[in-house]
Amino acid sequence: MIPAQALLDSAAYYLQVKDFDPDQVLELKLLGMGDGAE
C-alpha cells in the first residue's frame, strides 16, 4: 500500500502540473462526497 500523499507528490513532480492542488483529483473528490465535505 502507498500513502495517497506520496502518489500526489509524485504526480505533481513528474507531470509538472503548474499550481497542482489535490482538490483537482477526481477520486479524492469522490471519496470526500460520503463525509459531507464540499
VMD Tcl script that draws the C-alpha trace (Angstrom):
set ca {
  {0.00 0.00 0.00}
  {1.18 3.53 -0.79}
  {0.06 6.68 1.02}
  {-2.08 8.96 -1.16}
  {0.20 11.93 -0.45}
  {3.16 10.04 -1.95}
  {1.18 9.46 -5.14}
  {0.11 13.10 -5.28}
  {3.67 14.32 -4.74}
  {4.97 12.02 -7.48}
  {2.25 13.09 -9.91}
  {2.91 16.78 -9.27}
  {6.65 16.29 -9.78}
  {6.64 14.07 -12.87}
  {3.67 15.63 -14.65}
  {4.99 19.12 -13.81}
  {1.47 20.48 -13.36}
  {1.60 24.18 -12.55}
  {-0.19 25.07 -9.29}
  {-1.18 21.46 -8.64}
  {-3.84 21.10 -5.96}
  {-5.06 17.75 -4.54}
  {-8.61 19.12 -4.89}
  {-8.15 18.66 -8.64}
  {-8.02 14.86 -8.24}
  {-11.41 13.38 -9.11}
  {-11.01 10.30 -6.93}
  {-10.32 12.41 -3.84}
  {-13.45 14.46 -4.51}
  {-15.50 11.27 -4.85}
  {-14.08 9.90 -1.60}
  {-14.96 13.16 0.14}
  {-18.58 13.08 -1.02}
  {-19.53 10.48 1.57}
  {-18.40 12.52 4.58}
  {-20.33 15.71 3.83}
  {-17.23 17.64 2.72}
  {-17.55 20.07 -0.16}
}
mol new
graphics top color blue
foreach p $ca { graphics top sphere $p radius 0.5 }
foreach p [lrange $ca 0 end-1] q [lrange $ca 1 end] { graphics top cylinder $p $q radius 0.2 }
display resetview
